[in-house]
């Protein structure tokens, strides 16, 4: 147990890495293929999304529906992205994304298995905010994004994140032999993600404090 908290503490002080993620180097998406490429790249380059969806796969293992449960996240993520593509954004999304890592990380760290219903609610609730963040790329270039680009983007987002969740679940369950939620291997994955979520939440809180104090430029 002590090692778990030490690991979480170490991760929480890691520097942030490139959260303005764009696989096309900032160039606009103009074709179906570019939409797919951008959709595939965003969750991989955005480590906040990457770690969350990976842990979704781990948490889903112990619901008894490892293949089905991640679809709650994927479906809600697509809805959130579509909403943002029509300029219907969700408030304080970066704050909620940080809390999503902290919350799910803590749950997996605790060694408790989620019921399928609760897992679906958590995955879908946070998935809306992750999707809204992904939709920022569409909303920022609405003048050049057509339906084919949007469809490609959503396909890329959905396929790669479902693959990440299944891959993470497979590694923890098969390669690391974590056959139950209380297994130390599964709990360590929760500790890592909770540590990242703690760091992001503290960074977001710092930004709010600085803004209220008028210390931002």
Backbone as ProteinMPNN parsed JSONL, in Angstrom:
{"seq_chain_A": "XXXXXXXXXXXXXXXXXXXXXXXXXXXXXXXXXXXXXXXXXXXXXXXXXXXXXXXXXXXXXXXXXXXXXXXXXXXXXXXXXXXXXXXXXXXXXXXXXXXXXXXXXXXXXXXXXXXXXXXXXXXXXXXXXXXXXXXXXXXXXXXXXXXXXXXXXXXXXXXXXXXXXXXXXXXXXXXXXXXXXXXXXXXXXXXXXXXXXXXXXXXXXXXXXXXXXXXXX", "coords_chain_A": {"N_chain_A": [[0.822, -1.204, 0.0], [1.93, 1.232, 0.797], [3.78, 1.62, -1.236], [2.099, 2.092, -3.373], [0.979, 4.631, -2.818], [3.282, 6.159, -2.787], [4.059, 5.954, -5.478], [1.873, 7.221, -6.684], [2.241, 9.78, -5.653], [4.691, 10.505, -6.806], [4.022, 10.56, -9.525], [2.232, 12.645, -9.508], [3.714, 14.938, -9.458], [4.876, 15.18, -11.89], [5.826, 16.997, -14.788], [3.507, 18.728, -16.951], [2.523, 17.574, -20.202], [2.307, 18.656, -23.367], [-0.641, 19.341, -23.882], [-2.111, 20.642, -25.736], [-3.068, 19.159, -28.222], [-2.401, 18.189, -31.457], [-2.293, 16.292, -34.221], [-1.849, 17.038, -36.839], [-0.129, 19.087, -36.819], [-1.249, 21.579, -36.329], [-2.374, 22.342, -38.688], [-5.36, 22.797, -40.658], [-8.104, 20.43, -40.791], [-9.109, 18.982, -43.76], [-9.955, 16.932, -45.372], [-11.572, 13.672, -45.546], [-9.748, 11.65, -44.824], [-7.831, 13.121, -43.416], [-9.392, 13.89, -41.297], [-9.832, 11.405, -40.038], [-7.151, 10.792, -39.366], [-6.532, 12.896, -37.616], [-8.417, 12.385, -35.626], [-7.498, 9.925, -34.683], [-5.005, 10.657, -33.709], [-5.37, 12.628, -31.678], [-6.294, 11.543, -29.076], [-4.036, 10.059, -28.436], [-1.862, 11.818, -28.4], [-2.763, 13.543, -26.506], [-2.282, 13.288, -23.299], [-3.898, 13.41, -21.04], [-6.429, 12.518, -21.91], [-5.632, 10.036, -22.925], [-4.683, 8.528, -20.674], [-7.018, 8.42, -19.174], [-8.891, 6.996, -20.788], [-7.548, 4.601, -21.05], [-7.652, 3.671, -18.426], [-10.363, 3.367, -18.195], [-10.688, 1.006, -19.628], [-9.434, -0.759, -17.867], [-10.986, -0.535, -15.505], [-13.371, -1.434, -16.562], [-12.965, -4.14, -16.844], [-13.684, -5.43, -14.477], [-16.351, -5.2, -14.235], [-17.635, -7.216, -15.392], [-18.332, -6.926, -17.972], [-16.333, -6.402, -20.012], [-15.918, -5.834, -22.721], [-18.162, -4.443, -23.464], [-18.754, -2.305, -21.635], [-16.903, -0.059, -22.07], [-18.087, 1.188, -24.264], [-19.936, 2.944, -23.295], [-18.452, 5.172, -22.538], [-17.32, 5.8, -25.098], [-19.599, 6.36, -26.669], [-20.768, 8.576, -25.311], [-18.629, 10.334, -25.475], [-18.531, 10.834, -28.237], [-20.994, 12.12, -28.548], [-20.529, 14.43, -26.978], [-18.507, 15.596, -28.494], [-19.825, 16.06, -30.928], [-21.739, 17.909, -30.038], [-20.059, 20.071, -29.427], [-19.118, 20.615, -31.953], [-21.225, 21.949, -33.003], [-21.046, 24.228, -31.638], [-21.957, 24.006, -29.023], [-20.836, 23.976, -26.134], [-19.439, 22.461, -23.148], [-19.248, 23.585, -19.761], [-16.285, 24.528, -17.902], [-14.591, 22.403, -18.77], [-11.936, 21.449, -18.792], [-11.323, 21.381, -16.111], [-13.115, 19.418, -15.204], [-12.178, 17.243, -16.665], [-9.654, 16.842, -15.505], [-10.555, 16.115, -12.957], [-11.848, 13.794, -13.663], [-9.826, 11.922, -14.144], [-8.72, 11.821, -11.59], [-10.885, 10.88, -10.081], [-11.684, 8.344, -11.274], [-9.23, 7.114, -11.129], [-8.855, 6.974, -8.346], [-10.961, 5.237, -7.677], [-10.207, 2.808, -8.945], [-7.745, 2.439, -7.693], [-8.641, 1.961, -5.113], [-9.418, -0.653, -5.177], [-11.959, -1.575, -5.469], [-14.577, -3.152, -7.237], [-16.573, -1.89, -9.845], [-20.121, -1.755, -10.238], [-21.979, -2.616, -13.191], [-23.879, -0.693, -13.945], [-23.106, 1.619, -12.483], [-20.564, 1.987, -13.486], [-21.122, 2.555, -16.184], [-22.476, 4.993, -15.862], [-20.424, 6.635, -14.797], [-18.436, 6.466, -16.799], [-19.839, 7.492, -19.02], [-20.676, 10.025, -18.114], [-18.251, 11.47, -17.658], [-17.241, 11.095, -20.178], [-18.671, 12.807, -21.875], [-17.48, 15.288, -21.366], [-14.805, 14.884, -22.079], [-15.238, 14.436, -24.786], [-16.268, 16.921, -25.536], [-13.991, 18.465, -25.273], [-12.417, 17.323, -27.29], [-13.94, 18.202, -29.402], [-13.259, 20.85, -29.651], [-11.322, 21.21, -31.596], [-12.746, 20.94, -33.935], [-14.65, 22.99, -33.733], [-13.025, 25.233, -33.786], [-12.282, 25.516, -36.388], [-14.503, 25.742, -38.028], [-15.249, 26.829, -40.449], [-14.008, 25.462, -42.486], [-14.453, 22.807, -42.116], [-16.161, 20.051, -43.229], [-18.956, 17.721, -43.56], [-17.851, 15.206, -44.152], [-15.256, 15.386, -43.116], [-15.832, 15.697, -40.398], [-17.147, 13.258, -39.871], [-15.04, 11.457, -40.391], [-13.272, 12.284, -38.39], [-14.688, 11.626, -36.044], [-14.888, 8.853, -36.354], [-12.166, 8.138, -36.227], [-11.579, 9.017, -33.589], [-13.336, 7.371, -32.069], [-12.631, 4.677, -32.756], [-9.845, 4.473, -32.124], [-9.81, 5.037, -29.393], [-11.454, 3.082, -28.297], [-9.898, 0.887, -28.932], [-7.613, 1.483, -27.387], [-8.662, 1.281, -24.795], [-9.437, -1.43, -24.683], [-6.937, -2.611, -25.137], [-5.446, -1.755, -22.899], [-6.921, -2.982, -20.869], [-6.482, -5.665, -21.562], [-3.702, -5.926, -21.156], [-3.473, -5.502, -18.369], [-5.124, -7.54, -17.374], [-4.407, -9.978, -18.689], [-1.574, -9.985, -19.297], [-0.442, -8.926, -16.948], [-1.768, -10.387, -15.092], [-3.892, -9.608, -13.409], [-6.554, -10.556, -12.04], [-8.675, -9.783, -10.508], [-10.358, -6.923, -9.044], [-9.061, -6.081, -6.745], [-6.441, -6.737, -7.093], [-2.957, -6.03, -6.945], [-1.654, -5.125, -9.236], [-3.657, -3.978, -10.833], [-4.503, -1.971, -9.118], [-2.238, -0.385, -8.97], [-2.233, 0.774, -11.503], [-4.421, 2.424, -11.196], [-3.377, 4.123, -9.247], [-1.384, 5.5, -10.645], [-2.896, 6.963, -12.567], [-4.585, 8.406, -10.878], [-2.676, 9.993, -9.631], [-1.831, 11.617, -11.766], [-4.257, 12.879, -12.304], [-4.548, 14.284, -9.91], [-2.433, 16.102, -10.078], [-3.202, 17.579, -12.377], [-5.625, 18.641, -11.461], [-4.755, 20.239, -9.354], [-3.233, 22.051, -10.803], [-5.234, 23.238, -12.364], [-6.758, 24.411, -10.326], [-4.899, 26.205, -9.354], [-4.755, 27.913, -11.554], [-7.331, 29.052, -11.473], [-7.236, 30.414, -9.012], [-5.17, 32.242, -9.491], [-6.351, 33.71, -11.525], [-8.563, 34.858, -10.212], [-7.176, 36.417, -8.419], [-6.115, 38.259, -10.077], [-3.675, 37.884, -11.294], [-3.051, 36.992, -13.779], [-1.966, 37.545, -17.13]], "CA_chain_A": [[0.0, 0.0, 0.0], [2.817, 2.398, 0.861], [4.378, 1.806, -2.559], [1.083, 2.663, -4.246], [0.867, 6.065, -2.582], [4.543, 6.777, -3.214], [3.99, 6.063, -6.927], [0.907, 8.272, -7.008], [2.857, 11.061, -5.34], [5.706, 10.818, -7.804], [3.365, 10.923, -10.769], [1.515, 13.911, -9.365], [4.599, 16.087, -9.627], [5.448, 15.189, -13.225], [5.412, 18.158, -15.572], [2.508, 18.475, -17.976], [3.115, 17.321, -21.512], [1.619, 18.928, -24.639], [-2.071, 19.079, -23.871], [-2.701, 21.202, -26.95], [-2.638, 18.053, -29.061], [-2.878, 18.224, -32.826], [-1.395, 15.465, -35.019], [-1.57, 17.653, -38.132], [0.757, 20.225, -36.599], [-1.998, 22.825, -36.336], [-3.008, 22.551, -39.998], [-6.781, 22.437, -40.613], [-8.569, 19.188, -41.401], [-9.837, 19.336, -44.968], [-10.408, 15.727, -46.06], [-12.011, 12.562, -44.7], [-8.556, 10.978, -44.302], [-7.234, 13.984, -42.395], [-10.266, 13.792, -40.137], [-9.5, 10.155, -39.357], [-5.809, 10.921, -38.792], [-6.6, 13.778, -36.45], [-9.165, 11.68, -34.593], [-6.621, 8.905, -34.107], [-3.863, 11.251, -33.012], [-5.682, 13.468, -30.52], [-6.246, 10.85, -27.773], [-2.693, 9.539, -28.169], [-1.004, 12.951, -28.058], [-3.306, 14.178, -25.3], [-2.095, 12.28, -22.264], [-5.034, 13.409, -20.117], [-7.418, 11.605, -22.491], [-5.027, 8.708, -23.082], [-4.667, 7.809, -19.4], [-8.377, 8.158, -18.712], [-9.536, 5.923, -21.555], [-6.86, 3.354, -20.695], [-8.175, 3.204, -17.139], [-11.715, 2.883, -18.473], [-10.547, -0.398, -19.983], [-9.093, -1.528, -16.668], [-12.161, -0.567, -14.633], [-14.41, -2.223, -17.228], [-12.666, -5.558, -16.654], [-14.26, -5.993, -13.256], [-17.813, -5.056, -14.277], [-18.166, -8.391, -16.049], [-18.643, -6.56, -19.362], [-15.112, -5.708, -20.426], [-16.027, -5.383, -24.107], [-19.344, -3.601, -23.618], [-18.774, -1.107, -20.791], [-16.244, 1.125, -22.646], [-18.93, 1.867, -25.24], [-20.61, 4.061, -22.617], [-17.548, 6.311, -22.706], [-17.184, 6.126, -26.518], [-20.853, 6.972, -27.13], [-20.901, 9.909, -24.721], [-17.552, 11.155, -26.028], [-18.955, 11.254, -29.574], [-22.057, 13.108, -28.35], [-19.902, 15.675, -26.528], [-17.773, 16.162, -29.627], [-20.832, 16.582, -31.855], [-22.291, 19.127, -29.445], [-19.086, 21.144, -29.574], [-19.032, 20.957, -33.377], [-22.311, 22.9, -33.219], [-20.777, 25.312, -30.692], [-22.631, 23.8, -27.732], [-19.76, 23.476, -25.293], [-19.696, 22.222, -21.728], [-18.441, 24.502, -18.942], [-15.114, 24.085, -17.113], [-14.309, 21.031, -19.214], [-10.594, 21.027, -18.392], [-11.408, 21.061, -14.678], [-13.802, 18.135, -15.068], [-11.291, 16.207, -17.198], [-8.696, 16.555, -14.446], [-11.262, 15.385, -11.9], [-12.199, 12.449, -14.155], [-8.666, 11.068, -13.89], [-8.589, 11.674, -10.142], [-12.0, 10.068, -9.583], [-11.578, 6.955, -11.715], [-7.986, 6.592, -10.565], [-9.094, 6.623, -6.94], [-11.825, 4.056, -7.621], [-9.407, 1.625, -9.271], [-6.762, 2.322, -6.612], [-9.296, 1.434, -3.912], [-9.593, -2.093, -5.315], [-13.38, -1.929, -5.517], [-15.139, -3.37, -8.57], [-17.781, -1.12, -10.107], [-21.246, -2.411, -10.894], [-22.075, -2.193, -14.584], [-24.648, 0.55, -14.011], [-22.304, 2.742, -11.995], [-19.468, 2.182, -14.439], [-21.688, 3.232, -17.357], [-22.749, 6.387, -15.486], [-19.152, 7.349, -14.657], [-17.793, 6.544, -18.112], [-20.602, 8.376, -19.897], [-20.652, 11.385, -17.577], [-16.97, 12.1, -17.969], [-17.031, 11.018, -21.621], [-19.214, 14.011, -22.492], [-16.526, 16.386, -21.23], [-13.661, 14.562, -22.933], [-15.676, 14.667, -26.155], [-16.369, 18.363, -25.757], [-12.621, 18.947, -25.477], [-12.03, 16.905, -28.638], [-14.693, 19.016, -30.352], [-12.655, 22.175, -29.807], [-10.59, 21.238, -32.861], [-13.729, 21.139, -34.99], [-15.269, 24.305, -33.581], [-12.062, 26.287, -34.087], [-12.095, 25.62, -37.84], [-15.805, 25.386, -38.56], [-15.441, 27.329, -41.806], [-13.424, 24.552, -43.475], [-14.796, 21.42, -41.785], [-17.404, 19.561, -43.79], [-19.493, 16.534, -42.907], [-16.926, 14.09, -44.312], [-14.166, 15.575, -42.16], [-16.379, 15.424, -39.07], [-17.364, 11.814, -39.76], [-13.72, 10.837, -40.264], [-12.734, 12.632, -37.072], [-15.4, 10.84, -35.031], [-14.482, 7.458, -36.521], [-10.821, 8.026, -35.665], [-11.669, 9.125, -32.127], [-13.998, 6.217, -31.482], [-11.888, 3.432, -32.968], [-8.576, 4.426, -31.407], [-10.019, 5.018, -27.943], [-11.942, 1.748, -27.937], [-8.729, 0.023, -28.995], [-6.765, 1.769, -26.23], [-9.297, 0.734, -23.588], [-9.321, -2.892, -24.719], [-5.526, -2.96, -25.0], [-5.048, -1.568, -21.503], [-7.553, -4.047, -20.109], [-5.802, -6.924, -21.87], [-2.385, -5.927, -20.502], [-3.639, -5.662, -16.923], [-5.762, -8.814, -17.055], [-3.696, -11.141, -19.228], [-0.112, -9.907, -19.149], [-0.084, -8.683, -15.549], [-2.486, -11.386, -14.287], [-4.758, -8.992, -12.403], [-7.84, -11.186, -12.318], [-9.717, -9.159, -9.687], [-10.151, -5.486, -8.851], [-8.172, -5.847, -5.609], [-5.065, -7.11, -7.433], [-2.048, -4.895, -6.818], [-1.324, -4.602, -10.563], [-4.742, -3.088, -11.235], [-4.514, -0.813, -8.222], [-1.127, 0.476, -9.356], [-2.665, 1.58, -12.641], [-5.258, 3.469, -10.622], [-2.518, 5.081, -8.549], [-0.733, 6.341, -11.652], [-3.866, 7.884, -13.146], [-5.009, 9.321, -9.813], [-1.602, 10.969, -9.453], [-1.906, 12.573, -12.875], [-5.457, 13.668, -12.07], [-4.28, 15.198, -8.803], [-1.593, 17.179, -10.587], [-4.006, 18.428, -13.261], [-6.604, 19.363, -10.65], [-4.036, 21.293, -8.635], [-2.868, 23.059, -11.799], [-6.454, 23.972, -12.694], [-7.091, 25.228, -9.17], [-3.941, 27.312, -9.34], [-5.172, 28.863, -12.582], [-8.506, 29.78, -10.992], [-6.787, 31.317, -7.948], [-4.413, 33.317, -10.125], [-7.286, 34.558, -12.265], [-9.319, 35.635, -9.237], [-6.279, 37.399, -7.802], [-5.693, 39.216, -11.099], [-2.241, 37.694, -11.584], [-2.865, 36.556, -15.154], [-1.756, 38.653, -18.059]], "C_chain_A": [[0.858, 1.256, 0.0], [3.413, 2.692, -0.505], [3.385, 2.445, -3.514], [1.008, 4.168, -4.075], [2.142, 6.807, -2.949], [4.525, 6.984, -4.72], [3.028, 7.164, -7.34], [1.493, 9.647, -6.742], [3.891, 11.476, -6.359], [5.079, 11.267, -9.111], [2.728, 12.294, -10.683], [2.406, 15.124, -9.543], [5.298, 16.076, -10.976], [4.991, 16.437, -13.962], [4.35, 17.782, -16.585], [3.181, 18.362, -19.322], [2.103, 17.612, -22.607], [0.14, 18.597, -24.638], [-2.795, 19.776, -25.016], [-2.318, 20.257, -28.084], [-3.245, 18.159, -30.447], [-1.912, 17.478, -33.724], [-1.072, 16.054, -36.38], [-0.712, 18.899, -37.986], [0.047, 21.557, -36.661], [-2.667, 23.129, -37.666], [-4.473, 22.124, -39.927], [-7.067, 21.095, -41.272], [-9.439, 19.539, -42.604], [-10.379, 18.136, -45.727], [-10.855, 14.689, -45.039], [-10.811, 11.877, -44.046], [-7.882, 11.812, -43.22], [-8.078, 13.993, -41.129], [-9.98, 12.54, -39.334], [-8.153, 10.255, -38.659], [-5.822, 11.785, -37.543], [-7.342, 13.109, -35.303], [-8.335, 10.613, -33.917], [-5.54, 9.542, -33.238], [-4.196, 11.992, -31.744], [-5.651, 12.716, -29.188], [-4.862, 10.325, -27.423], [-1.757, 10.657, -27.735], [-1.483, 13.672, -26.803], [-3.291, 13.207, -24.144], [-3.205, 12.288, -21.214], [-6.115, 12.454, -20.618], [-6.886, 10.169, -22.556], [-5.091, 7.91, -21.786], [-6.077, 7.505, -18.911], [-8.985, 6.983, -19.448], [-8.845, 4.579, -21.313], [-7.414, 2.795, -19.391], [-9.635, 2.78, -17.252], [-11.671, 1.395, -18.811], [-10.237, -1.28, -18.797], [-10.309, -1.658, -15.754], [-13.263, -1.444, -15.231], [-14.202, -3.723, -17.037], [-13.513, -6.173, -15.551], [-15.761, -5.71, -13.132], [-18.461, -6.317, -14.832], [-18.526, -8.152, -17.503], [-17.479, -5.757, -19.939], [-15.189, -5.154, -21.841], [-17.14, -4.364, -24.29], [-19.234, -2.271, -22.877], [-18.056, 0.103, -21.403], [-17.073, 1.86, -23.69], [-19.715, 3.012, -24.607], [-19.763, 5.324, -22.731], [-17.496, 6.749, -24.169], [-18.427, 6.857, -27.018], [-21.0, 8.394, -26.606], [-19.834, 10.849, -25.254], [-17.935, 11.685, -27.4], [-20.056, 12.31, -29.476], [-21.471, 14.451, -27.931], [-19.163, 16.371, -27.647], [-18.743, 16.765, -30.636], [-21.452, 17.876, -31.328], [-21.345, 20.303, -29.657], [-18.942, 21.559, -31.033], [-20.143, 21.918, -33.784], [-22.239, 24.05, -32.212], [-21.626, 25.24, -29.425], [-21.606, 23.147, -26.82], [-20.204, 23.245, -23.861], [-18.784, 23.121, -20.897], [-17.306, 23.775, -18.223], [-14.669, 22.668, -17.487], [-12.93, 20.562, -18.782], [-10.551, 20.66, -16.91], [-12.025, 19.681, -14.486], [-12.93, 17.001, -15.594], [-10.227, 15.846, -16.17], [-9.331, 15.74, -13.329], [-11.64, 13.975, -12.349], [-11.056, 11.478, -13.917], [-8.52, 10.789, -12.399], [-9.661, 10.728, -9.598], [-11.864, 8.599, -9.973], [-10.297, 6.311, -11.196], [-8.154, 6.152, -9.128], [-9.939, 5.353, -6.819], [-11.025, 2.788, -7.896], [-8.348, 1.387, -8.201], [-7.367, 1.682, -5.373], [-9.484, -0.082, -3.972], [-11.039, -2.54, -5.34], [-13.84, -2.091, -6.966], [-16.424, -2.567, -8.709], [-18.887, -2.035, -10.63], [-21.336, -1.875, -12.316], [-22.802, -0.857, -14.698], [-23.844, 1.758, -13.58], [-21.157, 3.039, -12.944], [-19.96, 2.938, -15.667], [-21.931, 4.707, -17.052], [-21.465, 7.206, -15.408], [-18.485, 7.533, -16.016], [-18.507, 7.555, -19.012], [-20.554, 9.827, -19.416], [-19.364, 12.116, -17.906], [-16.687, 12.083, -19.469], [-17.564, 12.237, -22.35], [-18.195, 15.149, -22.472], [-15.261, 16.129, -22.047], [-14.019, 14.818, -24.394], [-15.79, 16.138, -26.488], [-14.991, 18.965, -25.998], [-12.107, 18.55, -26.858], [-12.719, 17.774, -29.69], [-14.137, 20.401, -30.543], [-11.935, 22.301, -31.147], [-11.521, 21.467, -34.038], [-14.288, 22.55, -34.926], [-14.327, 25.427, -33.991], [-11.823, 26.457, -35.581], [-13.388, 25.269, -38.577], [-15.993, 25.819, -40.012], [-14.92, 26.361, -42.863], [-13.793, 23.094, -43.217], [-16.153, 21.068, -42.381], [-17.841, 18.294, -43.089], [-18.543, 15.344, -43.017], [-15.771, 14.183, -43.329], [-14.643, 15.222, -40.754], [-16.592, 13.936, -38.861], [-16.04, 11.078, -39.596], [-13.115, 11.062, -38.895], [-13.377, 11.774, -35.983], [-15.04, 9.356, -35.129], [-13.104, 7.239, -35.904], [-10.827, 8.064, -34.15], [-12.233, 7.857, -31.506], [-13.176, 4.947, -31.57], [-10.625, 3.391, -32.118], [-8.798, 4.354, -29.894], [-10.598, 3.678, -27.477], [-10.779, 0.759, -27.948], [-7.798, 0.218, -27.802], [-7.348, 1.141, -24.973], [-9.188, -0.787, -23.556], [-7.877, -3.332, -24.522], [-5.05, -2.842, -23.568], [-5.644, -2.66, -20.621], [-6.86, -5.38, -20.319], [-4.462, -7.005, -21.139], [-2.531, -6.206, -19.013], [-4.175, -7.052, -16.59], [-4.924, -10.016, -17.466], [-2.202, -11.103, -18.953], [0.305, -9.749, -17.691], [-0.835, -9.587, -14.574], [-3.314, -10.782, -13.157], [-6.184, -9.469, -12.649], [-8.975, -10.626, -11.471], [-9.345, -7.717, -9.395], [-9.162, -5.188, -7.729], [-6.721, -6.204, -5.902], [-4.173, -5.884, -7.445], [-1.716, -4.289, -8.177], [-2.394, -3.624, -11.054], [-4.737, -1.824, -10.394], [-3.365, 0.142, -8.52], [-1.491, 1.345, -10.558], [-3.574, 2.709, -12.179], [-4.446, 4.54, -9.932], [-1.853, 6.038, -9.525], [-1.697, 7.396, -12.181], [-4.375, 8.878, -12.095], [-3.95, 10.387, -9.565], [-1.615, 12.029, -10.531], [-3.127, 13.478, -12.692], [-5.275, 14.673, -10.951], [-3.453, 16.38, -9.275], [-2.404, 18.133, -11.467], [-5.011, 19.257, -12.471], [-5.942, 20.493, -9.874], [-3.638, 22.415, -9.592], [-4.087, 23.899, -12.184], [-6.87, 24.892, -11.553], [-6.169, 26.434, -9.078], [-4.323, 28.372, -10.364], [-6.357, 29.696, -12.15], [-8.102, 30.81, -9.938], [-6.056, 32.507, -8.548], [-5.337, 34.278, -10.864], [-8.089, 35.442, -11.311], [-8.478, 36.725, -8.584], [-5.774, 38.434, -8.801], [-4.234, 39.09, -11.457], [-1.987, 37.19, -12.996], [-2.722, 37.757, -16.068], [-2.928, 38.823, -18.99]], "O_chain_A": [[0.561, 2.224, -0.701], [3.543, 3.851, -0.899], [3.768, 3.246, -4.367], [0.977, 4.907, -5.059], [2.088, 7.96, -3.375], [4.919, 8.043, -5.208], [3.326, 7.951, -8.239], [1.271, 10.579, -7.515], [3.973, 12.645, -6.738], [5.534, 12.227, -9.733], [2.687, 13.026, -11.672], [1.908, 16.229, -9.757], [6.214, 16.867, -11.2], [3.861, 16.884, -13.766], [4.298, 16.637, -17.032], [4.236, 18.946, -19.572], [1.13, 16.873, -22.754], [-0.288, 17.666, -25.321], [-3.978, 19.522, -25.24], [-1.364, 20.513, -28.819], [-4.466, 18.213, -30.594], [-0.812, 17.969, -33.976], [-0.116, 15.619, -37.022], [-0.584, 19.681, -38.928], [0.658, 22.568, -37.006], [-3.447, 24.076, -37.762], [-4.8, 21.181, -39.206], [-6.363, 20.677, -42.191], [-10.395, 20.305, -42.482], [-11.187, 18.304, -46.64], [-10.569, 14.796, -43.846], [-10.847, 11.558, -42.857], [-7.413, 11.27, -42.219], [-7.549, 14.092, -40.022], [-9.892, 12.585, -38.107], [-8.016, 9.856, -37.503], [-5.201, 11.448, -36.536], [-6.951, 13.243, -34.144], [-8.448, 10.41, -32.708], [-5.203, 9.03, -32.17], [-3.393, 11.998, -30.811], [-5.034, 13.205, -28.242], [-4.541, 10.162, -26.246], [-0.955, 10.482, -26.818], [-0.7, 14.333, -26.12], [-4.195, 12.382, -24.018], [-3.432, 11.27, -20.56], [-6.657, 11.668, -19.841], [-7.611, 9.214, -22.275], [-5.503, 6.75, -21.79], [-6.314, 6.46, -18.306], [-9.533, 6.073, -18.826], [-9.492, 3.533, -21.367], [-7.622, 1.588, -19.265], [-10.096, 1.929, -16.492], [-12.506, 0.619, -18.346], [-10.712, -2.413, -18.716], [-10.628, -2.75, -15.286], [-13.997, -2.113, -14.504], [-15.163, -4.491, -17.067], [-13.997, -7.298, -15.678], [-16.366, -5.941, -12.086], [-19.679, -6.48, -14.76], [-18.975, -9.067, -18.193], [-17.627, -4.591, -20.304], [-14.593, -4.117, -22.134], [-17.066, -3.515, -25.178], [-19.582, -1.225, -23.425], [-18.561, 1.217, -21.269], [-16.805, 3.025, -23.981], [-20.116, 3.947, -25.3], [-20.284, 6.41, -22.987], [-17.614, 7.94, -24.459], [-18.315, 7.866, -27.715], [-21.319, 9.311, -27.363], [-20.098, 12.032, -25.464], [-17.695, 12.854, -27.701], [-20.054, 13.283, -30.231], [-21.862, 15.492, -28.459], [-19.186, 17.598, -27.743], [-18.507, 17.861, -31.144], [-21.662, 18.824, -32.085], [-21.775, 21.397, -30.022], [-18.673, 22.724, -31.322], [-20.024, 22.62, -34.788], [-23.223, 24.748, -31.966], [-21.969, 26.261, -28.83], [-21.516, 21.921, -26.742], [-21.225, 23.774, -23.422], [-17.653, 23.387, -21.302], [-17.37, 22.571, -17.975], [-14.405, 21.841, -16.614], [-12.762, 19.392, -18.438], [-9.834, 19.744, -16.507], [-11.525, 18.872, -13.704], [-12.94, 15.906, -15.03], [-9.927, 14.667, -15.981], [-8.731, 14.796, -12.816], [-11.742, 13.065, -11.526], [-11.287, 10.332, -13.53], [-8.233, 9.662, -11.993], [-9.375, 9.877, -8.755], [-11.919, 7.715, -9.118], [-10.272, 5.125, -10.866], [-7.664, 5.096, -8.728], [-9.675, 4.5, -5.971], [-11.149, 1.804, -7.167], [-8.084, 0.24, -7.842], [-6.688, 0.944, -4.659], [-9.684, -0.725, -2.942], [-11.328, -3.733, -5.245], [-13.526, -1.26, -7.819], [-17.262, -2.56, -7.807], [-18.62, -2.978, -11.375], [-20.823, -0.795, -12.609], [-22.388, 0.014, -15.463], [-23.887, 2.803, -14.229], [-20.817, 4.199, -13.178], [-19.293, 3.858, -16.14], [-21.633, 5.572, -17.876], [-21.417, 8.337, -15.893], [-18.023, 8.625, -16.344], [-17.867, 8.368, -19.678], [-20.409, 10.747, -20.221], [-19.39, 13.252, -18.379], [-15.979, 12.951, -19.979], [-16.976, 12.666, -23.343], [-18.064, 15.888, -23.448], [-14.708, 17.054, -22.642], [-13.209, 15.35, -25.153], [-15.45, 16.559, -27.593], [-14.834, 19.865, -26.824], [-11.44, 19.342, -27.524], [-12.148, 18.049, -30.745], [-14.5, 21.079, -31.505], [-11.935, 23.368, -31.761], [-11.146, 22.106, -35.021], [-14.389, 23.23, -35.947], [-14.773, 26.461, -34.49], [-11.219, 27.445, -35.998], [-13.372, 24.592, -39.605], [-16.808, 25.238, -40.729], [-15.341, 26.428, -44.018], [-13.471, 22.229, -44.031], [-17.162, 21.703, -42.078], [-17.195, 17.837, -42.146], [-18.437, 14.553, -42.08], [-15.349, 13.172, -42.768], [-13.946, 14.534, -40.009], [-16.262, 13.401, -37.802], [-15.925, 10.181, -38.761], [-12.522, 10.158, -38.307], [-12.686, 11.258, -35.104], [-14.902, 8.68, -34.109], [-12.892, 6.285, -35.156], [-10.169, 7.255, -33.497], [-11.683, 7.33, -30.539], [-13.033, 4.222, -30.586], [-10.355, 2.386, -31.46], [-8.045, 3.678, -29.192], [-10.269, 3.199, -26.392], [-10.685, -0.105, -27.076], [-7.257, -0.748, -27.264], [-6.624, 0.541, -24.178], [-8.879, -1.366, -22.514], [-7.614, -4.31, -23.823], [-4.338, -3.713, -23.07], [-4.973, -3.198, -19.741], [-6.668, -6.142, -19.371], [-4.129, -8.043, -20.567], [-1.814, -7.037, -18.455], [-3.726, -7.674, -15.627], [-4.751, -10.957, -16.691], [-1.631, -12.065, -18.441], [1.278, -10.357, -17.246], [-0.574, -9.559, -13.372], [-3.426, -11.366, -12.079], [-6.931, -8.836, -13.395], [-10.134, -10.969, -11.701], [-8.179, -7.331, -9.484], [-8.494, -4.155, -7.754], [-5.854, -5.998, -5.052], [-4.583, -4.817, -7.903], [-1.516, -3.078, -8.28], [-2.078, -2.576, -11.618], [-4.945, -0.727, -10.913], [-3.505, 1.352, -8.342], [-1.104, 2.512, -10.625], [-3.51, 3.82, -12.705], [-4.771, 5.725, -10.012], [-1.766, 7.239, -9.269], [-1.363, 8.579, -12.239], [-4.572, 10.056, -12.396], [-4.278, 11.548, -9.318], [-1.431, 13.212, -10.245], [-3.047, 14.689, -12.899], [-5.788, 15.789, -11.026], [-3.734, 17.524, -8.918], [-2.306, 19.351, -11.32], [-5.228, 20.431, -12.77], [-6.506, 21.581, -9.752], [-3.699, 23.591, -9.234], [-3.99, 25.119, -12.315], [-7.287, 26.026, -11.789], [-6.603, 27.542, -8.764], [-4.232, 29.57, -10.096], [-6.407, 30.898, -12.414], [-8.571, 31.948, -9.967], [-6.294, 33.65, -8.157], [-5.142, 35.493, -10.837], [-8.273, 36.631, -11.567], [-8.975, 37.798, -8.242], [-5.084, 39.38, -8.421], [-3.608, 40.064, -11.877], [-0.836, 36.98, -13.379], [-3.274, 38.829, -15.819], [-2.917, 39.714, -19.839]]}, "name": "protein", "num_of_chains": 1, "seq": "XXXXXXXXXXXXXXXXXXXXXXXXXXXXXXXXXXXXXXXXXXXXXXXXXXXXXXXXXXXXXXXXXXXXXXXXXXXXXXXXXXXXXXXXXXXXXXXXXXXXXXXXXXXXXXXXXXXXXXXXXXXXXXXXXXXXXXXXXXXXXXXXXXXXXXXXXXXXXXXXXXXXXXXXXXXXXXXXXXXXXXXXXXXXXXXXXXXXXXXXXXXXXXXXXXXXXXXXX"}
